[in-house]
Amino acid sequence: MNTNNLEADAMTLATARVTSALKSEWRASGRRDRDFVTGDHRKRISDRLANDPSIVRKAEDDLRRWILAGVFGKRRRSQLRNSAQSRRR
């Protein structure tokens, strides 16, 4: 499996999680969801990802676990295993 794909998938998942957290903060401050425009908050999202790399690491770990559990199908699981085996050599 191409590690770039895993990194891109992890970044997408991490971005979604940060966006969800920002929306929760937005709601907690008494604002409505319909007023939250992700494009307006891109800077805050990227800053949070840059300041807390554990978010991306956790997303990558979750993706690996999901792939090995077969959530994305057998082919993706075998690609991850083959990639991990070839890196050890």
BELJOKA-V714472 format. One record per backbone hydrogen bond with DSSP energy under -0.5 kcal/mol. CO is the residue of the C=O (numbers start at 1). NH is the residue of the N-H. E is the energy in kcal/mol with one decimal. If there is no record, write none. Layout:
CO,NH,E ; CO,NH,E
This chain:
2,5,-0.7 ; 2,6,-1.3 ; 3,7,-2.6 ; 4,8,-2.6 ; 5,9,-2.8 ; 6,10,-2.5 ; 7,11,-2.3 ; 8,12,-2.2 ; 9,13,-2.4 ; 10,14,-2.8 ; 11,15,-2.5 ; 12,16,-2.1 ; 13,17,-2.1 ; 14,18,-2.5 ; 15,19,-2.6 ; 16,20,-2.2 ; 17,21,-2.2 ; 18,22,-2.6 ; 19,23,-2.3 ; 20,24,-2.0 ; 21,25,-2.2 ; 22,26,-2.5 ; 23,27,-2.7 ; 24,28,-2.4 ; 25,29,-1.4 ; 26,31,-1.8 ; 27,30,-2.0 ; 32,35,-1.2 ; 33,36,-2.0 ; 35,37,-0.7 ; 36,38,-0.6 ; 37,40,-1.3 ; 37,41,-0.7 ; 38,41,-1.2 ; 39,42,-0.8 ; 41,45,-2.3 ; 42,46,-2.8 ; 43,47,-2.5 ; 44,48,-2.2 ; 45,49,-2.1 ; 46,50,-2.2 ; 47,51,-2.5 ; 48,52,-1.4 ; 52,55,-1.7 ; 53,57,-2.1 ; 54,58,-2.6 ; 55,59,-1.9 ; 56,60,-2.5 ; 57,61,-2.6 ; 58,62,-2.6 ; 59,63,-2.4 ; 60,64,-2.5 ; 61,65,-2.3 ; 62,66,-2.6 ; 63,67,-3.0 ; 64,68,-2.7 ; 65,69,-1.6 ; 66,71,-2.4 ; 67,70,-1.3 ; 70,73,-1.1 ; 73,77,-1.5 ; 74,78,-2.6 ; 75,79,-2.1 ; 76,80,-2.0 ; 77,81,-2.2 ; 78,82,-2.6 ; 79,83,-2.1 ; 80,84,-2.4 ; 81,85,-2.4 ; 82,86,-2.2 ; 83,87,-1.5 ; 84,88,-1.1 ; 85,89,-0.7
